[in-house]
Amino acid sequence: MAQFAFLQSQNDQKKILEKVSEIEKEQKQKKVLLKFQENCWDSFACHNELKIIGDKSLFVHYKGNVNAWRSVFAKYPIVLNKHLSDYFYYEISVQKKEKNWVISFGFAVKQQTKLDRAIRCEIGTFAFYSNGYIWINGEGKGTNAEYPYGVGDTVGIGVNLASRQMIFTKNGLRLDISDFFVSPSFADGSFYPFVSLRTFGDKIEANFGPNFKFDLATL
């Protein structure tokens, strides 16, 4: 009888711990939700050969007939607030892409970047290319070329708002890339999400949150 009571007590304790863990996870998820503003692609910062489509302006489609880089920025910037400890993060899903060409996305300084070029050469640029290369401030980091992406993939890029460390994800998994940081010299509100497409028919969908393929609550 005493053994039965002991087992029952253990089971009750296990249920309580599971419930506490569930509540903590829900609270963490709610905290993550509060960090996201509703963002979209900006029609006033979009090359005229790219078309923004969808009710929430999240899709970008390359409509030009020349193979050349065309870029678009998001409407709202990242706020790099050192007093925050959460992440700014977004994802794109690649719906169409020419096999032998690349696309890219990331963060850049909106005011100093032209829309008729690949966004990678300017200071303050963080670009994740579909061939797996990462460009930081105009320099290619070819050591990360083992992480290419293409049609059907969902890839993400983010920054820790306190440490300014960058994170990169693919299909819900964090990639083993941890040595890139946003410089403290850049002021709050200077970075905007962007995407650069290259060939006719290229199409992506952005996800600015809060429900991502990658679980931010695991960070």
C-alpha atoms as an extended CHARMM CRD file, in Angstrom:
* protein
*
       219  EXT
         1         1  MET       CA              0.0000000000        0.0000000000        0.0000000000  PROA      1               0.0000000000
         2         2  ALA       CA              2.8360000000        2.3600000000        0.8920000000  PROA      2               0.0000000000
         3         3  GLN       CA              4.5900000000        1.4430000000       -2.3610000000  PROA      3               0.0000000000
         4         4  PHE       CA              1.4360000000        2.2760000000       -4.3340000000  PROA      4               0.0000000000
         5         5  ALA       CA              1.1830000000        5.6600000000       -2.6040000000  PROA      5               0.0000000000
         6         6  PHE       CA              4.8440000000        6.3360000000       -3.4070000000  PROA      6               0.0000000000
         7         7  LEU       CA              4.3420000000        5.5290000000       -7.0950000000  PROA      7               0.0000000000
         8         8  GLN       CA              1.2310000000        7.6850000000       -7.2060000000  PROA      8               0.0000000000
         9         9  SER       CA              3.1780000000       10.5450000000       -5.6210000000  PROA      9               0.0000000000
        10        10  GLN       CA              5.9130000000       10.1460000000       -8.2240000000  PROA      10              0.0000000000
        11        11  ASN       CA              3.3590000000       10.2110000000      -11.0370000000  PROA      11              0.0000000000
        12        12  ASP       CA              1.7170000000       13.3200000000       -9.5950000000  PROA      12              0.0000000000
        13        13  GLN       CA              5.0990000000       15.0290000000       -9.3170000000  PROA      13              0.0000000000
        14        14  LYS       CA              5.9210000000       14.0990000000      -12.9100000000  PROA      14              0.0000000000
        15        15  LYS       CA              2.6110000000       15.5530000000      -14.1200000000  PROA      15              0.0000000000
        16        16  ILE       CA              3.2480000000       18.7620000000      -12.1840000000  PROA      16              0.0000000000
        17        17  LEU       CA              6.7400000000       19.1320000000      -13.6800000000  PROA      17              0.0000000000
        18        18  GLU       CA              5.3700000000       18.4950000000      -17.1740000000  PROA      18              0.0000000000
        19        19  LYS       CA              2.6840000000       21.1340000000      -16.6140000000  PROA      19              0.0000000000
        20        20  VAL       CA              5.2510000000       23.6580000000      -15.3440000000  PROA      20              0.0000000000
        21        21  SER       CA              7.4450000000       22.9660000000      -18.3850000000  PROA      21              0.0000000000
        22        22  GLU       CA              4.4520000000       23.4430000000      -20.6820000000  PROA      22              0.0000000000
        23        23  ILE       CA              3.5380000000       26.7640000000      -19.0340000000  PROA      23              0.0000000000
        24        24  GLU       CA              7.1500000000       28.0030000000      -19.2630000000  PROA      24              0.0000000000
        25        25  LYS       CA              7.2540000000       27.1240000000      -22.9610000000  PROA      25              0.0000000000
        26        26  GLU       CA              3.9640000000       28.9530000000      -23.5910000000  PROA      26              0.0000000000
        27        27  GLN       CA              5.2620000000       32.0430000000      -21.7730000000  PROA      27              0.0000000000
        28        28  LYS       CA              8.4760000000       31.9930000000      -23.8000000000  PROA      28              0.0000000000
        29        29  GLN       CA              6.4900000000       31.6860000000      -27.0300000000  PROA      29              0.0000000000
        30        30  LYS       CA              4.2570000000       34.6010000000      -26.0100000000  PROA      30              0.0000000000
        31        31  LYS       CA              7.3750000000       36.6610000000      -25.3020000000  PROA      31              0.0000000000
        32        32  VAL       CA              8.6610000000       35.8490000000      -28.7820000000  PROA      32              0.0000000000
        33        33  LEU       CA              5.3270000000       36.8560000000      -30.3270000000  PROA      33              0.0000000000
        34        34  LEU       CA              5.5260000000       40.2990000000      -28.7480000000  PROA      34              0.0000000000
        35        35  LYS       CA              8.8340000000       41.0590000000      -30.4830000000  PROA      35              0.0000000000
        36        36  PHE       CA              7.4340000000       41.0880000000      -34.0140000000  PROA      36              0.0000000000
        37        37  GLN       CA              5.8130000000       43.9350000000      -35.8420000000  PROA      37              0.0000000000
        38        38  GLU       CA              3.7810000000       43.2280000000      -38.9440000000  PROA      38              0.0000000000
        39        39  ASN       CA              6.1940000000       43.7670000000      -41.8180000000  PROA      39              0.0000000000
        40        40  CYS       CA              5.8860000000       43.4600000000      -45.6010000000  PROA      40              0.0000000000
        41        41  TRP       CA              7.7840000000       44.3040000000      -48.7910000000  PROA      41              0.0000000000
        42        42  ASP       CA              7.9170000000       48.0140000000      -49.6180000000  PROA      42              0.0000000000
        43        43  SER       CA              6.5340000000       48.9720000000      -53.0450000000  PROA      43              0.0000000000
        44        44  PHE       CA              8.4660000000       52.2760000000      -52.8100000000  PROA      44              0.0000000000
        45        45  ALA       CA             11.7680000000       50.4120000000      -52.3760000000  PROA      45              0.0000000000
        46        46  CYS       CA             11.2590000000       47.7950000000      -55.0740000000  PROA      46              0.0000000000
        47        47  HSD       CA             12.8170000000       47.5010000000      -58.5430000000  PROA      47              0.0000000000
        48        48  ASN       CA             10.1820000000       47.9400000000      -61.2530000000  PROA      48              0.0000000000
        49        49  GLU       CA             10.9220000000       44.4850000000      -62.6920000000  PROA      49              0.0000000000
        50        50  LEU       CA              9.9310000000       42.8490000000      -59.4370000000  PROA      50              0.0000000000
        51        51  LYS       CA              6.2760000000       42.4770000000      -58.5500000000  PROA      51              0.0000000000
        52        52  ILE       CA              5.0300000000       42.3940000000      -54.9720000000  PROA      52              0.0000000000
        53        53  ILE       CA              1.9150000000       40.2440000000      -54.7520000000  PROA      53              0.0000000000
        54        54  GLY       CA             -0.4990000000       38.8950000000      -52.1590000000  PROA      54              0.0000000000
        55        55  ASP       CA             -2.8820000000       40.5780000000      -49.7340000000  PROA      55              0.0000000000
        56        56  LYS       CA             -0.0950000000       41.0310000000      -47.1860000000  PROA      56              0.0000000000
        57        57  SER       CA              2.6180000000       41.9350000000      -49.7430000000  PROA      57              0.0000000000
        58        58  LEU       CA              4.7970000000       38.9710000000      -48.8100000000  PROA      58              0.0000000000
        59        59  PHE       CA              5.4280000000       37.4550000000      -52.2560000000  PROA      59              0.0000000000
        60        60  VAL       CA              8.0320000000       38.7850000000      -54.6970000000  PROA      60              0.0000000000
        61        61  HSD       CA              8.0150000000       37.6610000000      -58.3520000000  PROA      61              0.0000000000
        62        62  TYR       CA             10.6550000000       38.4970000000      -60.9840000000  PROA      62              0.0000000000
        63        63  LYS       CA              8.7870000000       39.7760000000      -64.0720000000  PROA      63              0.0000000000
        64        64  GLY       CA             11.6920000000       41.1850000000      -66.1070000000  PROA      64              0.0000000000
        65        65  ASN       CA             12.9840000000       39.4950000000      -69.2530000000  PROA      65              0.0000000000
        66        66  VAL       CA             16.6970000000       40.1620000000      -68.6810000000  PROA      66              0.0000000000
        67        67  ASN       CA             18.8990000000       38.1530000000      -66.3280000000  PROA      67              0.0000000000
        68        68  ALA       CA             20.0190000000       40.8890000000      -63.9610000000  PROA      68              0.0000000000
        69        69  TRP       CA             19.9140000000       41.4870000000      -60.2310000000  PROA      69              0.0000000000
        70        70  ARG       CA             16.7490000000       43.1520000000      -58.9500000000  PROA      70              0.0000000000
        71        71  SER       CA             16.1170000000       43.9220000000      -55.2930000000  PROA      71              0.0000000000
        72        72  VAL       CA             13.3810000000       44.9260000000      -52.8680000000  PROA      72              0.0000000000
        73        73  PHE       CA             13.4210000000       46.0420000000      -49.2320000000  PROA      73              0.0000000000
        74        74  ALA       CA             10.9640000000       45.4910000000      -46.4290000000  PROA      74              0.0000000000
        75        75  LYS       CA              8.9000000000       48.3920000000      -45.1930000000  PROA      75              0.0000000000
        76        76  TYR       CA             10.1560000000       48.3600000000      -41.6010000000  PROA      76              0.0000000000
        77        77  PRO       CA             13.7080000000       48.0740000000      -40.2030000000  PROA      77              0.0000000000
        78        78  ILE       CA             15.3190000000       45.9620000000      -37.5240000000  PROA      78              0.0000000000
        79        79  VAL       CA             15.6500000000       47.6690000000      -34.1640000000  PROA      79              0.0000000000
        80        80  LEU       CA             19.0290000000       46.7470000000      -32.6490000000  PROA      80              0.0000000000
        81        81  ASN       CA             18.2690000000       47.5530000000      -29.0330000000  PROA      81              0.0000000000
        82        82  LYS       CA             21.0170000000       46.4720000000      -26.6490000000  PROA      82              0.0000000000
        83        83  HSD       CA             18.5050000000       46.2520000000      -23.7930000000  PROA      83              0.0000000000
        84        84  LEU       CA             16.5820000000       43.4570000000      -25.5130000000  PROA      84              0.0000000000
        85        85  SER       CA             17.6070000000       39.8210000000      -25.3370000000  PROA      85              0.0000000000
        86        86  ASP       CA             15.4600000000       38.3230000000      -28.0790000000  PROA      86              0.0000000000
        87        87  TYR       CA             15.9750000000       37.9370000000      -31.8060000000  PROA      87              0.0000000000
        88        88  PHE       CA             14.8450000000       39.7640000000      -34.9050000000  PROA      88              0.0000000000
        89        89  TYR       CA             14.3250000000       37.0490000000      -37.4870000000  PROA      89              0.0000000000
        90        90  TYR       CA             12.5750000000       36.3470000000      -40.7550000000  PROA      90              0.0000000000
        91        91  GLU       CA             12.3420000000       33.5820000000      -43.3320000000  PROA      91              0.0000000000
        92        92  ILE       CA             11.8180000000       33.2180000000      -47.0580000000  PROA      92              0.0000000000
        93        93  SER       CA             10.4090000000       30.1960000000      -48.8740000000  PROA      93              0.0000000000
        94        94  VAL       CA             11.7690000000       29.6510000000      -52.3830000000  PROA      94              0.0000000000
        95        95  GLN       CA              8.8940000000       28.8370000000      -54.7270000000  PROA      95              0.0000000000
        96        96  LYS       CA             10.6140000000       29.2330000000      -58.1010000000  PROA      96              0.0000000000
        97        97  LYS       CA             14.2750000000       29.6850000000      -59.0160000000  PROA      97              0.0000000000
        98        98  GLU       CA             16.3280000000       29.0560000000      -62.1410000000  PROA      98              0.0000000000
        99        99  LYS       CA             18.5980000000       26.0900000000      -61.3730000000  PROA      99              0.0000000000
       100       100  ASN       CA             21.8600000000       27.6050000000      -62.5910000000  PROA      100             0.0000000000
       101       101  TRP       CA             21.3920000000       31.0550000000      -61.0240000000  PROA      101             0.0000000000
       102       102  VAL       CA             21.3630000000       32.3040000000      -57.4670000000  PROA      102             0.0000000000
       103       103  ILE       CA             19.1630000000       34.5010000000      -55.3020000000  PROA      103             0.0000000000
       104       104  SER       CA             19.9370000000       36.1310000000      -51.9720000000  PROA      104             0.0000000000
       105       105  PHE       CA             18.3030000000       37.6760000000      -48.9310000000  PROA      105             0.0000000000
       106       106  GLY       CA             19.3620000000       39.2440000000      -45.6660000000  PROA      106             0.0000000000
       107       107  PHE       CA             19.7550000000       42.6740000000      -44.0420000000  PROA      107             0.0000000000
       108       108  ALA       CA             21.1850000000       45.8950000000      -45.4780000000  PROA      108             0.0000000000
       109       109  VAL       CA             21.2050000000       49.6590000000      -45.0400000000  PROA      109             0.0000000000
       110       110  LYS       CA             18.2770000000       50.7590000000      -47.1800000000  PROA      110             0.0000000000
       111       111  GLN       CA             19.2530000000       54.3430000000      -47.9230000000  PROA      111             0.0000000000
       112       112  GLN       CA             22.6540000000       53.5660000000      -49.4790000000  PROA      112             0.0000000000
       113       113  THR       CA             21.7230000000       50.5690000000      -51.6230000000  PROA      113             0.0000000000
       114       114  LYS       CA             20.6710000000       50.5130000000      -55.2820000000  PROA      114             0.0000000000
       115       115  LEU       CA             17.8830000000       48.2290000000      -56.4450000000  PROA      115             0.0000000000
       116       116  ASP       CA             19.4860000000       47.1930000000      -59.7540000000  PROA      116             0.0000000000
       117       117  ARG       CA             22.3440000000       45.2150000000      -58.2560000000  PROA      117             0.0000000000
       118       118  ALA       CA             23.0110000000       42.3030000000      -55.9450000000  PROA      118             0.0000000000
       119       119  ILE       CA             22.8830000000       43.6190000000      -52.4080000000  PROA      119             0.0000000000
       120       120  ARG       CA             26.2210000000       42.4810000000      -51.0050000000  PROA      120             0.0000000000
       121       121  CYS       CA             28.9030000000       45.0760000000      -51.7520000000  PROA      121             0.0000000000
       122       122  GLU       CA             27.8930000000       47.8440000000      -49.3710000000  PROA      122             0.0000000000
       123       123  ILE       CA             29.1280000000       48.2840000000      -45.8220000000  PROA      123             0.0000000000
       124       124  GLY       CA             26.4810000000       47.0080000000      -43.4450000000  PROA      124             0.0000000000
       125       125  THR       CA             25.2490000000       44.2120000000      -45.7210000000  PROA      125             0.0000000000
       126       126  PHE       CA             24.5040000000       40.6900000000      -44.5280000000  PROA      126             0.0000000000
       127       127  ALA       CA             23.4970000000       38.4810000000      -47.4520000000  PROA      127             0.0000000000
       128       128  PHE       CA             22.7880000000       34.7340000000      -47.5520000000  PROA      128             0.0000000000
       129       129  TYR       CA             23.1060000000       33.4170000000      -51.1140000000  PROA      129             0.0000000000
       130       130  SER       CA             21.3990000000       30.3160000000      -52.4760000000  PROA      130             0.0000000000
       131       131  ASN       CA             24.7830000000       28.8370000000      -53.4180000000  PROA      131             0.0000000000
       132       132  GLY       CA             25.5650000000       28.7450000000      -49.7020000000  PROA      132             0.0000000000
       133       133  TYR       CA             27.8770000000       31.7520000000      -49.6260000000  PROA      133             0.0000000000
       134       134  ILE       CA             27.4490000000       34.4640000000      -47.0290000000  PROA      134             0.0000000000
       135       135  TRP       CA             28.4970000000       38.0280000000      -47.8220000000  PROA      135             0.0000000000
       136       136  ILE       CA             29.3370000000       40.4160000000      -44.9940000000  PROA      136             0.0000000000
       137       137  ASN       CA             30.2050000000       44.0480000000      -45.7650000000  PROA      137             0.0000000000
       138       138  GLY       CA             31.0700000000       43.1990000000      -49.3610000000  PROA      138             0.0000000000
       139       139  GLU       CA             33.2380000000       40.1760000000      -48.5730000000  PROA      139             0.0000000000
       140       140  GLY       CA             32.2470000000       36.6440000000      -49.5540000000  PROA      140             0.0000000000
       141       141  LYS       CA             32.5760000000       33.9640000000      -46.8840000000  PROA      141             0.0000000000
       142       142  GLY       CA             33.0170000000       30.8790000000      -49.0430000000  PROA      142             0.0000000000
       143       143  THR       CA             33.6870000000       28.6180000000      -46.0770000000  PROA      143             0.0000000000
       144       144  ASN       CA             29.9230000000       28.3660000000      -45.6340000000  PROA      144             0.0000000000
       145       145  ALA       CA             29.2250000000       27.1250000000      -49.1540000000  PROA      145             0.0000000000
       146       146  GLU       CA             28.0570000000       23.7880000000      -47.7090000000  PROA      146             0.0000000000
       147       147  TYR       CA             24.6430000000       25.3390000000      -46.9950000000  PROA      147             0.0000000000
       148       148  PRO       CA             22.9830000000       25.9400000000      -50.4050000000  PROA      148             0.0000000000
       149       149  TYR       CA             19.2050000000       26.2510000000      -50.7530000000  PROA      149             0.0000000000
       150       150  GLY       CA             16.7130000000       26.1060000000      -53.5890000000  PROA      150             0.0000000000
       151       151  VAL       CA             13.1130000000       25.4920000000      -54.6180000000  PROA      151             0.0000000000
       152       152  GLY       CA             11.0950000000       24.0420000000      -51.7570000000  PROA      152             0.0000000000
       153       153  ASP       CA             13.4730000000       25.2500000000      -49.0500000000  PROA      153             0.0000000000
       154       154  THR       CA             12.6630000000       27.6800000000      -46.2680000000  PROA      154             0.0000000000
       155       155  VAL       CA             15.6670000000       29.6310000000      -45.0410000000  PROA      155             0.0000000000
       156       156  GLY       CA             15.9650000000       32.2070000000      -42.3000000000  PROA      156             0.0000000000
       157       157  ILE       CA             18.3170000000       34.8830000000      -41.0550000000  PROA      157             0.0000000000
       158       158  GLY       CA             18.2410000000       36.6770000000      -37.7340000000  PROA      158             0.0000000000
       159       159  VAL       CA             20.1840000000       38.6960000000      -35.2160000000  PROA      159             0.0000000000
       160       160  ASN       CA             20.3330000000       38.5500000000      -31.4380000000  PROA      160             0.0000000000
       161       161  LEU       CA             19.2320000000       42.0330000000      -30.3910000000  PROA      161             0.0000000000
       162       162  ALA       CA             21.5460000000       42.0410000000      -27.3740000000  PROA      162             0.0000000000
       163       163  SER       CA             24.7520000000       40.3420000000      -28.5620000000  PROA      163             0.0000000000
       164       164  ARG       CA             24.1890000000       41.2120000000      -32.2710000000  PROA      164             0.0000000000
       165       165  GLN       CA             25.1890000000       37.6910000000      -33.2420000000  PROA      165             0.0000000000
       166       166  MET       CA             23.7290000000       36.4810000000      -36.5490000000  PROA      166             0.0000000000
       167       167  ILE       CA             21.8520000000       33.1990000000      -36.9260000000  PROA      167             0.0000000000
       168       168  PHE       CA             21.0310000000       31.2730000000      -40.1010000000  PROA      168             0.0000000000
       169       169  THR       CA             18.4820000000       28.4720000000      -40.5310000000  PROA      169             0.0000000000
       170       170  LYS       CA             17.2990000000       26.0480000000      -43.1910000000  PROA      170             0.0000000000
       171       171  ASN       CA             14.0670000000       24.0550000000      -43.1330000000  PROA      171             0.0000000000
       172       172  GLY       CA             13.5560000000       24.5490000000      -39.4190000000  PROA      172             0.0000000000
       173       173  LEU       CA             17.1170000000       23.7490000000      -38.3400000000  PROA      173             0.0000000000
       174       174  ARG       CA             19.7730000000       26.1670000000      -37.1540000000  PROA      174             0.0000000000
       175       175  LEU       CA             22.9080000000       26.0750000000      -39.3110000000  PROA      175             0.0000000000
       176       176  ASP       CA             26.3480000000       25.7690000000      -37.7680000000  PROA      176             0.0000000000
       177       177  ILE       CA             27.3130000000       29.3590000000      -38.5390000000  PROA      177             0.0000000000
       178       178  SER       CA             28.0500000000       31.3870000000      -35.4340000000  PROA      178             0.0000000000
       179       179  ASP       CA             30.9490000000       33.7380000000      -36.1390000000  PROA      179             0.0000000000
       180       180  PHE       CA             29.1250000000       36.7120000000      -37.7020000000  PROA      180             0.0000000000
       181       181  PHE       CA             28.0580000000       39.8020000000      -35.7600000000  PROA      181             0.0000000000
       182       182  VAL       CA             26.3830000000       43.1000000000      -36.6150000000  PROA      182             0.0000000000
       183       183  SER       CA             28.8090000000       45.9350000000      -35.9080000000  PROA      183             0.0000000000
       184       184  PRO       CA             27.9600000000       48.1630000000      -32.9020000000  PROA      184             0.0000000000
       185       185  SER       CA             28.6850000000       51.1790000000      -35.1390000000  PROA      185             0.0000000000
       186       186  PHE       CA             25.3140000000       50.7990000000      -36.8610000000  PROA      186             0.0000000000
       187       187  ALA       CA             22.4660000000       52.6840000000      -35.2520000000  PROA      187             0.0000000000
       188       188  ASP       CA             19.0300000000       51.3350000000      -34.4190000000  PROA      188             0.0000000000
       189       189  GLY       CA             16.6840000000       51.3350000000      -37.3770000000  PROA      189             0.0000000000
       190       190  SER       CA             19.3870000000       51.3080000000      -40.0570000000  PROA      190             0.0000000000
       191       191  PHE       CA             18.9680000000       47.6980000000      -41.2170000000  PROA      191             0.0000000000
       192       192  TYR       CA             16.1300000000       46.4520000000      -43.4210000000  PROA      192             0.0000000000
       193       193  PRO       CA             15.3140000000       42.9410000000      -44.6570000000  PROA      193             0.0000000000
       194       194  PHE       CA             15.8170000000       42.5500000000      -48.4070000000  PROA      194             0.0000000000
       195       195  VAL       CA             15.6910000000       39.9620000000      -51.1710000000  PROA      195             0.0000000000
       196       196  SER       CA             17.5590000000       39.9980000000      -54.5050000000  PROA      196             0.0000000000
       197       197  LEU       CA             16.3220000000       37.9110000000      -57.4670000000  PROA      197             0.0000000000
       198       198  ARG       CA             18.1820000000       37.2670000000      -60.7140000000  PROA      198             0.0000000000
       199       199  THR       CA             16.1090000000       35.5670000000      -63.4400000000  PROA      199             0.0000000000
       200       200  PHE       CA             12.6300000000       35.6160000000      -64.9680000000  PROA      200             0.0000000000
       201       201  GLY       CA             10.1410000000       33.6250000000      -62.9350000000  PROA      201             0.0000000000
       202       202  ASP       CA             12.0530000000       33.6700000000      -59.6480000000  PROA      202             0.0000000000
       203       203  LYS       CA              9.5450000000       33.8040000000      -56.8120000000  PROA      203             0.0000000000
       204       204  ILE       CA              9.7850000000       33.8380000000      -53.0280000000  PROA      204             0.0000000000
       205       205  GLU       CA              7.4330000000       34.2680000000      -50.0910000000  PROA      205             0.0000000000
       206       206  ALA       CA              8.5800000000       36.0800000000      -46.9640000000  PROA      206             0.0000000000
       207       207  ASN       CA              7.5490000000       35.2660000000      -43.4230000000  PROA      207             0.0000000000
       208       208  PHE       CA              8.1660000000       38.1260000000      -41.0020000000  PROA      208             0.0000000000
       209       209  GLY       CA              6.5980000000       36.2670000000      -38.0900000000  PROA      209             0.0000000000
       210       210  PRO       CA              5.5440000000       35.3750000000      -35.6170000000  PROA      210             0.0000000000
       211       211  ASN       CA              4.9770000000       31.7340000000      -36.6870000000  PROA      211             0.0000000000
       212       212  PHE       CA              8.1260000000       30.3810000000      -38.3010000000  PROA      212             0.0000000000
       213       213  LYS       CA              9.3510000000       27.0120000000      -39.5130000000  PROA      213             0.0000000000
       214       214  PHE       CA             12.2780000000       27.4460000000      -37.1130000000  PROA      214             0.0000000000
       215       215  ASP       CA             11.2550000000       27.4710000000      -33.4510000000  PROA      215             0.0000000000
       216       216  LEU       CA             12.7360000000       30.6340000000      -31.9290000000  PROA      216             0.0000000000
       217       217  ALA       CA             11.7630000000       29.4020000000      -28.4760000000  PROA      217             0.0000000000
       218       218  THR       CA             14.6450000000       26.9010000000      -28.7090000000  PROA      218             0.0000000000
       219       219  LEU       CA             17.2690000000       29.6610000000      -28.7210000000  PROA      219             0.0000000000
